Amino acid sequence: MPIGAELPPVVRCLPAGKLVPVFGFHPANLAFRFVLEIATLIALGVGAYSVTSGPLAWVLAIAVPLVAAIVWGRFNVPGDESRSGEAPVAVRGSTRLLIEITTFATAVVLVSFASLVAAGVLGAAVAIHYLLSLDRIRWLRTH
């Protein structure tokens, strides 16, 4: 987005007069989402390491976030503005939403074995992100 360009509106009025936040594709929320994705990969690694011991802990600490990143990056909905819009492996919006929620939830559960505080912070951040992204959730449900 060029400097000085107008940012997208943050509230859209529906025909019934209800206001709906439209932060799902807003640049600030997309930046927040990117930070959440990185934090989720770290939490998956730390959590996987915490639930095992010995050499297996190191293998899982690397393998679990790696598999999650591959799935996250490959399975997309064509035209999703919160991603690049490209879909190496095209999936329905409901499938993408399931991948996202499962990945975030798994990260929260796994990191809770290492730190309940970290799990709480990550879980709250994910909840805030999705509350700000109701328009994107609606979009995913229809694509």
VEXGUPA-811483 format. One record per residue (C-alpha): x, y, z; residue in three letters. Coordinates in steps of 0.02 Angstrom, whole numbers. Example, Ala and Ser with C-alpha at 12.3 -4.5 7.8 and 13.67 -1.06 7.14 Angstrom:
(pt (615; -225; 390); ala);
(pt (684; -53; 357); ser);
REM end
This chain:
(pt (0; 0; 0); met);
(pt (79; 167; -50); pro);
(pt (115; 298; 82); ile);
(pt (-33; 414; 102); gly);
(pt (-155; 288; 31); ala);
(pt (-321; 274; 120); glu);
(pt (-336; 127; 238); leu);
(pt (-486; 12; 220); pro);
(pt (-639; 57; 326); pro);
(pt (-644; -26; 496); val);
(pt (-833; -42; 510); val);
(pt (-959; -91; 377); arg);
(pt (-1146; -66; 395); cys);
(pt (-1250; -215; 345); leu);
(pt (-1422; -193; 264); pro);
(pt (-1508; -228; 430); ala);
(pt (-1413; -82; 508); gly);
(pt (-1293; -191; 607); lys);
(pt (-1113; -135; 615); leu);
(pt (-982; -267; 580); val);
(pt (-795; -242; 608); pro);
(pt (-695; -266; 448); val);
(pt (-523; -287; 521); phe);
(pt (-497; -461; 446); gly);
(pt (-404; -393; 296); phe);
(pt (-341; -232; 377); his);
(pt (-150; -212; 366); pro);
(pt (-133; -191; 555); ala);
(pt (-228; -353; 588); asn);
(pt (-129; -444; 454); leu);
(pt (32; -389; 541); ala);
(pt (-40; -449; 707); phe);
(pt (-86; -614; 623); arg);
(pt (92; -635; 558); phe);
(pt (162; -611; 734); val);
(pt (35; -740; 796); leu);
(pt (90; -863; 663); glu);
(pt (273; -846; 716); ile);
(pt (226; -859; 900); ala);
(pt (123; -1014; 860); thr);
(pt (270; -1100; 775); leu);
(pt (381; -1059; 925); ile);
(pt (247; -1122; 1045); ala);
(pt (229; -1283; 947); leu);
(pt (417; -1313; 958); gly);
(pt (431; -1270; 1142); val);
(pt (276; -1371; 1184); gly);
(pt (332; -1523; 1084); ala);
(pt (501; -1515; 1171); tyr);
(pt (416; -1502; 1342); ser);
(pt (309; -1658; 1326); val);
(pt (454; -1775; 1286); thr);
(pt (633; -1800; 1339); ser);
(pt (799; -1852; 1266); gly);
(pt (837; -1848; 1080); pro);
(pt (653; -1866; 1036); leu);
(pt (620; -1696; 1117); ala);
(pt (738; -1613; 994); trp);
(pt (666; -1706; 846); val);
(pt (488; -1655; 892); leu);
(pt (540; -1476; 932); ala);
(pt (595; -1460; 751); ile);
(pt (472; -1576; 663); ala);
(pt (308; -1515; 739); val);
(pt (328; -1331; 691); pro);
(pt (400; -1381; 522); leu);
(pt (249; -1489; 479); val);
(pt (131; -1353; 543); ala);
(pt (218; -1221; 436); ala);
(pt (207; -1330; 281); ile);
(pt (22; -1366; 306); val);
(pt (-12; -1182; 348); trp);
(pt (80; -1120; 194); gly);
(pt (19; -1246; 66); arg);
(pt (-167; -1267; 101); phe);
(pt (-253; -1102; 58); asn);
(pt (-414; -1034; -11); val);
(pt (-391; -956; -184); pro);
(pt (-411; -768; -173); gly);
(pt (-388; -754; 16); asp);
(pt (-324; -577; 40); glu);
(pt (-254; -618; 211); ser);
(pt (-135; -737; 124); arg);
(pt (-51; -699; -42); ser);
(pt (-210; -745; -135); gly);
(pt (-119; -894; -209); glu);
(pt (-164; -1072; -162); ala);
(pt (-30; -1205; -194); pro);
(pt (-159; -1331; -133); val);
(pt (-333; -1257; -149); ala);
(pt (-454; -1296; -7); val);
(pt (-626; -1235; 43); arg);
(pt (-637; -1093; 167); gly);
(pt (-709; -1205; 303); ser);
(pt (-560; -1322; 284); thr);
(pt (-439; -1176; 297); arg);
(pt (-527; -1112; 452); leu);
(pt (-515; -1287; 528); leu);
(pt (-328; -1292; 490); ile);
(pt (-302; -1123; 573); glu);
(pt (-404; -1159; 728); ile);
(pt (-326; -1331; 749); thr);
(pt (-150; -1261; 731); thr);
(pt (-179; -1119; 854); phe);
(pt (-268; -1232; 980); ala);
(pt (-131; -1365; 969); thr);
(pt (0; -1231; 1001); ala);
(pt (-94; -1168; 1154); val);
(pt (-114; -1343; 1225); val);
(pt (67; -1394; 1192); leu);
(pt (144; -1235; 1261); val);
(pt (38; -1252; 1418); ser);
(pt (152; -1397; 1467); phe);
(pt (296; -1272; 1471); ala);
(pt (208; -1116; 1534); ser);
(pt (27; -1082; 1579); leu);
(pt (61; -896; 1562); val);
(pt (124; -916; 1384); ala);
(pt (-27; -1025; 1343); ala);
(pt (-145; -894; 1414); gly);
(pt (-64; -751; 1320); val);
(pt (-62; -846; 1156); leu);
(pt (-242; -905; 1178); gly);
(pt (-302; -729; 1218); ala);
(pt (-208; -656; 1069); ala);
(pt (-285; -786; 952); val);
(pt (-459; -749; 1021); ala);
(pt (-434; -562; 996); ile);
(pt (-372; -591; 818); his);
(pt (-525; -693; 771); tyr);
(pt (-644; -569; 854); leu);
(pt (-566; -434; 745); leu);
(pt (-579; -549; 593); ser);
(pt (-765; -589; 590); leu);
(pt (-777; -525; 412); asp);
(pt (-638; -644; 357); arg);
(pt (-723; -789; 447); ile);
(pt (-884; -750; 353); arg);
(pt (-785; -742; 191); trp);
(pt (-703; -911; 227); leu);
(pt (-871; -991; 264); arg);
(pt (-936; -941; 92); thr);
(pt (-784; -992; -11); his);
REM end
